[in-house]
Amino acid sequence: MLFIGAGAIFASCLPWLLTRLTSSSAQGLDVGPSWRLAFLVGAVVFLMAVAWTLARTRETGSSHADVVQGVTIEECRLRPGLWVAAGVAVAAVAAILDVRREVYLLAGVLALYGVLQRAVFIRGRRDPLRPLTGVLGIVASIAAMPAIMRRLALVQFFTWFALFTLWVYAVPSIAAHQYGNARPGSPVYEAAADWVGVLFGVQDAVAIGAAMFLPWFVRQIGVARCHAACLAIGALCFASMSLVPGGGMLVLPWAGVGLAWASILSAPYAIVAAASPADRVGVNLGVHNIFLVLPQLVGASLLGVVVQRGFEGRMHLVLPLAGLSFFIAAVLALRLRSDRRGGELQCNILH
């Protein structure tokens, strides 16, 4: 958490710092020179990190079959027809409403998952003793998730939908509401973008500090209640972002989101690890990460339609929408404590 946060703070503040070092402005461009340089620095650092990992990291040997061999067809909750029907329905609605093409990608993912579930069912019935590998092994692992992971998937959906909304719409929303100009490329918009970067740095700095104290709160009230409380605080902070009178006051709500961010980066993984059999911890953690990506796909597909048609381009309504999504996640997080292994979850978070 410390190294993640330190890197995020540097990356978040880099455009603001480069603007002051280079005295650059957008000059009619959608993206200013400081942001272009920041993206270039990020790309170089990312490639260096990947190269270092490939050169210096050695994995212990274990086949994929060893990871998924514990999954049996009887454990899988397969509903192939339901998923295919959902994909067809989403595509039909997209065609009727004439919405963005990304919605068809979402429909295709739903339908493909149903088709793969059907393939898992056929393979499992044909040769039940042969371990499922590859894509079918992943699909089987998703279908065989413990009950608490299925509940956690809903929590993560609304959590990461809200986070994606923040990442995409924070700059235009803050530029429109606190800076009075939502036109990309203008000096005012560029100043808003630089300040939002600093605010994300504040979020990560608070997350580092909060991570030191979360284990104590978990021991007092349990991991589910602690995570729900952090998400609820984040929801209130999201809602207040469009209410504070000036850009400087945004430090307070962004600090509250930092508290939620600390829990998001730790509590769900502790829950998955504690609820998984020893031979499935790795694959279940991988499956859990899928539920971080799917809500972002949904957001990329639908948020543009919501903002332009539902909100009629009023950017100040977008961040409260993220707050509502966080609040739903907080309510759903309370259901996680009903799992029979809930007592074990309390002692694993962040340790």
N, C-alpha and C positions, 0 to 999 in steps of 0.2 A: 504494500500500500504506500509506503514511504517513497519508493523509487517511482512508482506510477504517478503519484501526486507531484513529485518534484519535476518530472518530465512534463506533465500537463501544465503546471504553473509556468514553466519556461515557454512552452509552445503557445499558451494562451496570451501571454504578455508580449510575445515577440513582435507582432504587427505594430502594437502601440510603441514599442521601443524603437523599431526600425523607422517609423514615421518621424520620430523626434531626432533620430540620428541622421536621416537623409533629407529631412524637410521636404518630403515628396507629397504630391497630391494626385488625386485620380485624374484630373484634367479631362473629364468627359468619359473616361473609361469606366466599365462596370466594376472592375477590380483595380484598386490602386497599386502602385509599384511596391509599396511596403508589403502588401498582402501577397503579391506575386513572389517576392523574394522570400517571404515566410514559408510559402508552399514549397519553394525550391529547397530551402533549408530542411524542411520536414521530410521531403522525398529523399534527400541525400542521407540524412540521419537514419531514416527507416531502412534504406538499402544497406547501410553499414551495419545496423543491428541484425538484419537477416543474415548478412554474410558472416558476421561474427558468430552467430548462433550455429549456422551450418558448419563452420570450421572448427568450433570449439566444443560442441555438445555431442555426446555419445549416448545413444539410447540403449536400454537393456533389451535383450531380444525376447519378443513374444509375438506370436502370430495373431492375426485378427480373429481367427477361429477360436483361439483360447479366450478372447475377450467376450465373445457373444455366445459361446456354446451353452451357457446356462439358460438361455431363453428358449422356452418351448412354445409350441403353437397353442397349448392350453392356457398359457399365461397372457396371450395377446388379446387385446380388445379390438377386434377387427370389425370395421364398419365400412367396407369399400364402397357400397352403393350410396351411402350417405355422403361421403366425401366427393364422389363423382357428381352427385346431384347438386351439392353445394357449389362446385366449380361451374357447372352448367348454369345454375341460377345467377351466380355473380356475372358471368359473361352475358347472360340475357339482359340483366338490369343495366350493365354497361352499354349494351347496344341500344337499349330503349332510351337511356338518358344521354347517349352520345358523349360519354365522358372520356377521360384520358386513356391512352393505350396501355398504361401501366396496370390498369385494372384487369385487363385481359391476362397479363402475366400472373397476377394473383389468382385469377380463375384457373389458369393452367396448373399452378402449383397445387391447388386443392384437388383438381381432377387427377393429376399425376399421382398424388399421394394415395388416392382411392384405388387407382390401377395397381400401384405397388403393393398395397395391402392385399388385393386379390391375388397377386403373384405369391406373396408370403403364405397365404392360405393354401394355395394349390401345392406349393413346394412342401409345406409342412405336412399336409395330408399324404403326399406322395412318398416322402422319405423323412419320417419324423425323427430318425436317429442321426441324420446328417446335419451338422451345425450350419446355421445360416451365416453367410459371409457377405461382404461387399454391401451394396445398396440395400439388399433384402435384409441383411443383418441389422442395419441401422433402422429400417422401418419396423422390424420386429422389436427392437429395443424400445422404440418410441411407443409401440402398442402395448408393451409389457411394463411400462413405467409403474412404480409404486403409486398408491393413491395420493400420497402427499405431494408427489411430483406433478401429478395432474392438477392438483389445486394450485401448486406453485406456478405452473405454466400460465394460469389465468392472471395471477399476481404479476408475473413478469410481462405478460402481454400489455397490460395497462400501464405498467411502470415504464417500459421501453418505448411505448407509443408516446407517452408524455415527454420522455427525454429526446426522442427524435424530433418532436414538435419544437422543443426548446432549441435544439441545435440548428434547425433549419430556419425558424421564424423569429429567433431572438433579435437578430439585427434589424430586420425590417419593422418589427413591432416596436422596439425601443426607439428606432429612428423616427417612426411616425408619431409616437405618443410623447416621448420626452424631448425629442430634438426637432419636431415639427417638419420633418422632410423625409419621405420614404422613397425618394428617387435615387436608385443606385447610381453611383458615379459622382454624385455631388459632394462637395467638401464636408457638408453637414452629415451626410450619410456615412462618409468615410470616418469621420470623428466618432459617430455612434458605433461603427463597427470596431474601431480600436478600443473604445471603452468597454464594449461587451466582451472583448477578449480579456481585458483586465478583470472583469467580473467573473469570468470563468476561472481565472487564476485565483481569485478570492474563494470561489467554490472549492477548488482543489486544496487550497491551504487549510480551509476549515475541515475538509474531509480528513486530512492527515491528523489534525488535532483530535477530531471526534473519534477516530479509530482507536485512539489510546484509551478512551473511556467507555466505549460501547460494551466491552466484556463485562464490566461491573454492572451495567444496567441489565444486561442479559441474565446475569446471575440473580438479579433482584426480581425481574418480572417475566423472564422467559424470552426466547429468541423471537417467537411470533409476535408477542405484544410489543417488544422493542422495535422490531422491523415495522410493524404497523404504525407505531407512534412516530418513527422517523419519516415514514411516507406521508403521514397526516400533516406533519410540520412542513414538509416539502410542498404539499398541496396548498396550504395556506400561503406559502411564500410565492408559489406560482400565481395564485389569484391576485396577490398584492402588487405584482410587478407592473400591472397596468393602472395602478391606483396612486403610486407614490408620485409626488409632484416634480421631482427633479432627478437627473441621471445619477447624482452622487448618492442619493438615498437608496438606489438599487443595490448597494453593497449589503444591506440588511437582508432582503429576501434572498439574494444569491448565497449568502452565508447559510441561511436555512436550508436551501437546496443542497449545499455542501454536506450538511448533517445527514440528509437522506442519501446522498451519494456514497458516503462512508458505509452505510448499512447495505446499500444495493451491491456494493463490491465485495461484501463478505457474508452476510446472513444467508442469502439463497444458496450459496455454495456449501456452507456448513449444513444447511438443511438437507441438501441432496446427498452429501457424503454420509451423514448420520442415518438417513433413511434407506441407503442402498446396501445390499449384500456386499461382502468384501470383494467378491470376484466381479462386481459390476460397477464399482465406484467410478472407474475411469470412463467407461462407456456412458454411464448415466450423466456424468458431468459434461461429456460431449453432447449428449442429447439435450441437456438443459440449455446449452448455448444456442441451440436451434431456436428456442423460444425467446431469445434476445434479438434474433434476426427477423423473424416473421412479423412482429409488430412494426418494425421499421419498413418492411415491404408494404404492409398495409398503409402506413403513414405516407409513404412515397406515392401510393396509388390513389389515396382518397383525400389527403389534406388539401391539395390544390383545388379540388372540387368543392370541398367544404368552405374554404376561404373565399373563393370567387363567387360561388352561388349561394351558399348558406349565409356567410358573413358579408357578402357584397363588397369584398376587398377591405373591410375594416380590420386592420391588423391588430388593434388593441384587444380584440376578442380572442385571439389565438392562444395567448399564454394562459388566460383563465380556462380555456378548453383543456390545456395540459394539466392545470390544477385539478379539474374534475376527474381526469383520467388517473392522476395520482391518488385522489381520494378514494376512487373505486378500488384501486390496488390496495390501499390501506385497510379498507373494510374486508376485502377478500383475504388479506394476510392474517386476520384474526382466526380464520378457519384452519390455518396450518397447525395450530396448537392442539387440535383434536386428534391428531395422529397418535397412535399408541406408543410411538417411540419419542414423543415430544420431550420427555424428561432427559433423554440422551442428547437432544439437540442443544440444550442449554449450555453444556460444558464444552462444546466443540467450536463455537463461533470465535473466529479471530485468534485462536490459539495456535 
